[in-house]
Amino acid sequence: MKNIFLDRRRRTRNIVKFTMQFAVLLVLAAGLPGMTADDSERASIMAPVRAIIAGIAAHESAALAAQLRPDADITVAAERPDGSHAIRHLTPAEFSGSVRPGPERLEARLGEPVIQVDGDIAVVWVSYLFFRDDQLDHCGVNHFDLIRENQEWKVQNVTWSSRTTGCR
């Protein structure tokens, strides 16, 4: 004979388990309290990111360098057209030095950034399309780690992916 009480307990346990899992997903989807930034904080966090992008477009290495902490880490993960991959680490001087005066029109178009902040640290994750002389050159995702010192946000780490396929 089937024990209906045992079946009822299993169903109840499964319902409770499902409810708990669903609740966890809701919390994760909403973000943890204090982790998202308000509009003014978002703007101040994005200021050094936008200044780096503007410095690249203007071919101004000093404008780019001014947004980096002296001990910043810079990494690019590139997918080459032949499908091979390369990881390159740069010093702040190498990164800013790679921006040189020239006639090319450079433009990075950013997607909608995802910003997380906790106290004096922030993370920005944002897709981009990079154009050279109005032609799509490559795309990827930028990841910035920022530190606030003396009420000013500076980039501690920038890592980006770069690929020539799948760009939209």
Secondary structure as UniProt FT lines:
FT   HELIX           4..30
FT   TURN            33..34
FT   HELIX           39..57
FT   TURN            58..59
FT   HELIX           61..65
FT   TURN            66..67
FT   STRAND          68..79
FT   TURN            81..82
FT   STRAND          85..90
FT   HELIX           92..97
FT   STRAND          106..110
FT   STRAND          114..118
FT   TURN            119..120
FT   STRAND          121..132
FT   TURN            133..134
FT   STRAND          135..149
FT   TURN            150..151
FT   STRAND          152..163
//
